[in-house]
Amino acid sequence: MATSTSPSKSAKTPAPPVQHHFVEFIKPNPGIDFVRLCVPMFIMSWVVIGLGLVSIWARGGLNYGIDFAGGTLLQVRFPQAVSTSDIRSAVESRPDLREVVVQDVGSDGREFQIRVLGGESGKEDSAAASARGGLQAKFGEGSFDVLRTESVGPKVGRELWKDATLAVLLSTALMGIYIAFRFDLRFGIGAAIALLHDVLITVAFLSFFHMEFDLTTIAGLLTIVGFSVHDTVIISDRIRENLGKMRKDNMRTIINTSINETLSRSIITSGTAVMVTFALFMLGGPVIHSFAFALLIGFITGTYSSIYMAAPIVLWLEGRVGKRA
């Protein structure tokens, strides 16, 4: 005989779901009209790039390091503070050394980088020995420690410069081709222009602040290209998603909505990278100073260009290169 069962009196009522509270620095959709500002921002960016090119021309080029200019670098440390002028006069006293640059890289006036730019190919080691001999004649034997020695011939420097330029341009082009394949041609063109903008802006600031331009700086530029395209992909993917959802809206509205919806993620991602890079710039030491500076400028510019370069170019190309899906 079947019997009915009643719920146990001891059964507990399910607990309500836990409410999680997160801090929101930026609203999910702040409703900023980014497209309205794209023209003045575009003009401002290319004015800065133009000023950077003028700065490079006025200075006779970038502040090329030993990697590109060729020559010899010595980094020395003294047990007590020494003046830069004394070190320069000691090295310049050697008749075979020309274009001597001395830079104080320590906080206590005891550590210096000595650059002997140029020089004949095959004689880089003798230049380093001659610089050490000048310091020994001035300050005495064993009065300083040689921390680092680098020598690059002028021919090798020119080849490195050519290869580095090709690497940056090729990586920028490949990123644009990837975006064009991943989305469509409009997005690829916008991404390529935005990446080129990021590289040129960074180079302009390197010239403004007369930062050393060497192989570590090239590594920074390549890192900027990879970081910037990441943010461009996020915005482009949201635009493509909203093209299917907002079929009654025009392209301007879709782009504005997409940028606003991804703004919080873009700023938080870039902000954390900028904070780490700023710490690296302040505390990393002179060897990676230019590298950290390039990353700092490039990370900020990369987020800016994804909003004010890549996306507005997609809008401008609407109806010219391709039709809305």
N, C-alpha and C positions, 0 to 999 in steps of 0.2 A: 504494500500500500504506500503510495507516494505521500510524502509529507512536505509541507512548505516550510521554508526556512526564512527567518527574519534577520535583518542585519544585526550584527552584534552591537550591543550597546557600548562595547569598549572601542569600536572602530573610531579612529580619530578623523576629524575633518582636515582635508589637505591644506597645508599652510599656503598662504598667498605668496605669489612670486616675489622674490627679493628685488627691490627697486635699486638700480645702480645709478649713481649720480656722477657724471663726468664734467670736468671743467671745460667750457667752450670759450676759447679766446676769440673765435670768429664764428658768426652765425652760419648755419649750413648754406644759406643762400642770401647774402647781404644785399643783393639787388643793385650792384654797382654797374654803371653803364661804361664798361671798358672800351667798347667800340668807339664811343664818342671821343675818347682821348687818344685814339691810336694815331691820328695824323700828327698832332703836336709832339707826341712821344717819339714817333718815327723820325721826325725832323730833328728833334733834340739829340737822338742817338747818333745820327749820321753827322751832325755838327761836331759832336765829341770825337767821332772817328776822324773827321777832317782835321780837327785841331791836333789830334794825335799824330797824323801823318805830317803836319806842319812841324810839330815838335821833333819828330824823327829827322826830318830834313834839316831843321835848324841846328840840331846837335851833331849832324854828320853821320847819323845812324843810331841804332840802339846801343846801349851799354853792353857790348858783347863781352862775354867772359872768355877765358882761355880756350874753352871748347871750340869756339867759332873764330875768334880773332887770331888764335895761335899764340904761342909764347910759353912762359913759365910762371907758375904760382908757388910761392912759399908762404906757409903760415907758421909764424914763430911766436914764442912766448918768453918773456923776460921775467926774472924773479922780482923786479921792481918796476915802477912806472917809468916809461920812456916816452919822449916826445916824438910825434910823427915826423917832424922836420929833421930830427937827428937821424932817424932811420932812413929817410929819403936821401939825405946828403951822403950817408954811408954807402948806400947802394949806387947812387949816381956817380960816386967817385971812381967807379970801375969804368974804364973807357970803352969796354965792349958792350955795355948795357945802355939801352935807350928806352924811352917811353916807360919810365918807371912810375907805377901808381902804388901808393901806400895807403892802407885803410885800417883804422883802429876798429877792431871787431870785438873787443872786450869791454866790460863795464868799468874796469879799473886801470885802463891805460897800459896794460902789460901784454896784450895779445894783438897781433897785427897780421894782415894779409899783404904780401908784397907781390905785385904783378909786374912782370916784364913782358910787355906786349910785343907781338911780332917776332922778329929774329929770323935767322937763316935756318932752313930745314936741316935737320941732323945735328944742330948745335944746341938743342934745348937743355941737355944735361950739363953742358959747360956753362950755360947761362945760370942755372941753379947753383952750380959750384962757385961761380964768380960772385953771385949775390951773397952767398954765405961767407965768402972771403971778405967782402966789403964790410959785412956786419962784424966779423971777427976782428978786422983791423980797427974798427971804431970802438967796439965794446969789449974786446978781449976774447980769448979762447974759452969756450965753455960758459959764456955769459948768457946764453939763450938756448932754448930747445926748439928744434924744428919739428912741428906737429904734422905738417903735410907738405908734400911736394907733388906738383902736377906739371907735365910738359906736353904740349901739343904742337906739332909742326903746322905752318901756315897752309900747306896743301891739304893736310888732314882736316884742318878747321873749315876750309871752304867746302870740302866734301860732306862734312857733318852738317853744315848749314843747308846745303842743297837737299840732303836726305831728310833733314828735320822739316824743312818747308814742304817737301813732297808728302811726308807722313801726315802733317796737319791737314793739308788740302785733300788728300785722298780719304782720310777718315771722315772729313766733313761731307764729301761727295757720297761716300758709301752710306752714311747715316741718312742722307736725303733720299737715296735710292731705296733704302729699306723702308722708310716711311711711305714713299710713293707706292711700293709694292704692298705694304701692310694695309694702307688705306686707299688713296688714289693720288693722281699726279699733283693736284692742288696742295694737298698736305705735304707731299715731298718737297715741292718748291718752297713752301713756307718754312719747313724745317731746315732746309739747306741755307736759306737766307738768314734765319735766326741763328744758326750755328756759326756762320761766317761773321755775323754781327758780334757774337760773343767773343770770338777769337780776336777780332779787330779792336773791340773795346778794351779787352785785357791788355793787348799790346800797346794801345794808346796810354793806358795808365802806367804801364811799365816804363814808357818813355817820359811821362809827366814827372814821375818820382825817381827817374834815373836809376831804376833797379837793374841789377845785372841780368843779362839774358844769356843763359847757358842751356845745357842739355836737361837739367832739372826743370827749367822753365818750360821747355818743350813737353816734358812729361806732364806738367801742370796743364798746358793747353789741351793735350789729348784727353786728360781727365775731365776737363771742362766740357769738351765735346760730348763725351759719354754721359755726363751728368745732365747736361742741358736737354739732350734728346729724350731722356727719361721723363722729364716733366712735359715735354711736347707730346709724347705718346699718350700720357694720361689725359691731357686736354683733348687731343685729337680723338681718342677713343670715346670720350664722353660726347663730343660733337656728333660722332657717327651714331652713337646710341640714341641721342636726342633727335636725330634726323628721322628715325623711325617712329618715335613717340610723338613728336610735335609737328605732324605733317601739315597742319594748318598755319603754322607760324613761318615767318620769313627767316632767311639765313642769319640776319643780324641778331634777331631775338634768340635764335638757337645758340649762336656763339656766345652771346652775353650770358645766357643761362648756364651753359656748359662751363665757362670760366668761373662763374660765381659758385657753382656746385663743387668745383675742384679746388677753390681758392684756399680753403683751410688746410687741406692736405699738402698743397704746394708750399705754402708758407711754413708749415711746421717741419716738413721734410728739409726744405732749404735752410730754415733757421737753425736746426740742429747741426747741419753740416757747416754752416757759417760759424757757429760758436766754437766747434772743434777746430776749424781752420784758423780762427782768430787766436785761439790759445797756442796753436802751432806756430803762428806768425810771431807772437810775442815771446814765446819761451823756447822755440825750436833751435835757436842759434843761427849764426851767419851762414852756415853751409846750405840750409834749406830756406833761407829768408825769401829769396825771389820766388821759389816754388810755392811757399805758403801764401805770399802776396798775390800771385797769379790765381791760385785757387780761391782766395777770398773775394777778389773782384769777379772772377768767372762764375762762382756759385750765385752771387747776387744777380749778376747780369743774366745768367741762364734762366732764372725764374721770371725776370722782367721780360726777356725776349719771347718766352713761350706765351706770355699774355699779350704783349704789345707788338710782336713781330709776326710770329708764326700764324696765330689765329686770324688776325686782321688780313693777312695776305691771302688766306683761304677765302675770306669774304670778298676781297677785291677780285680774285680769280673766278668767283662764282659767275657762271655764264660765259666765261672766256675760255677756260681750259676744259672744264667738264660741267655736267649738269647734276643738279641735286638728285640723289637717289630717292 
